[in-house]
Amino acid sequence: MTVSPSVRLEAADLSARLPTLIVAARNVAQTVRHGVHGRRKAGSGETFWQFRPFVSGEPSSRVDWRRSAREERAFVREREWESAHTVWIWFDRSASMRFGSSLAPSSKIDRAAVIALAFADLSVRGGERAGFLGLTRPLATQGVIESFAEAIATDERLHGPSDAPLPPAAPARSRSLVLLVGDFLSEPADTERALRAIAAEGAVGEIIMVADPIEESYPFSGNVEFLHPAGSLRFVTPRAQSLRDAYLNRLAAHRDALRQICARLGWGWSLHRTDASAAEALLALRMRLSAPEIGAAYGSA
């Protein structure tokens, strides 16, 4: 008897689930905001960061006289860097992303959408502009989640579900940040061409590779029928366990190739499983982006 793995192939119409995903993204963004406390970079913003001793040669207008009087020495009231920058966001809406197994609470596409939309909200609330690569201009409105969702729904109504597994190969401007979320199962050479096109003018990038836990663990044995997410291919094997080592080795090699591509471009790379917390993935991303090497490239406009 042929045994098919337990999977959920989500309906192609992502727009039908967008209201639920909007709520989830807002909840995730709110959770992450409690764990992120600004960029902690000195600058000309309005949010107070810390007091520090006055340095000879600085303008006296920067001295906080009330604080200085208590200590009998001069202190400067330092503020966080709040210069507005552009964040470009994209998530994969192709057929492979509609996969979801019984081991995870959501499909890959739904999780990618939540992470992307929540990151857009965090970016705008942090004083940046956020645009959906290939769909919208950069936006600074706090309704950016709804704006992105409307753009996606309109795109699906006009053109049907996206079948593009890689982002548009268009350059993002220098000193902008690009976040790409997907399973990145395309050939590494194709992925590298797309990333190099986006980074051509000096944009800094981050990739979040989304994986279902069943793709990680390969728990199959006996007679198994494997189905392509788009329904175009089928493969039946009587001894699925015999393919496990070859599959895991190929998966590891593919991911290593992607990590090397990102390293050559100076981009970040991380793996997110759909049975893990979306908020934790987003918080980890925000912490990585506050690292000095990222800040130097992204915050020096």
Buried (B, 14 or more C-beta within 10 A) or exposed (E): EEEEBEBBBBEBEBBEBBEEBBEBBBBBBBBBBEEBEBBEBBBEBEEEBEBEEBEEEEEEEBBBEEBBEEEEEBBBBBBBBBBEBBBBBBBBBBBBBBBBBEBBEBBBBBBBBBBBBBBBBBBBBBBBBBBBBBBBEBBEEEEBBBBBBBBBBEBBEEEEBBEBBBBEBEBBEBBBBBBBBBBBBBEBEEBBBBBBBBBEEEBBBBBBBBBBBBBBEBEBEEBBEBBEBEEEEEEEBEEBEEBBEEEEEEBEEBBEBBBEBBEEBEBBBBBBBBBBEBBBBBBBBBEEBBEEEBBEBBBEE
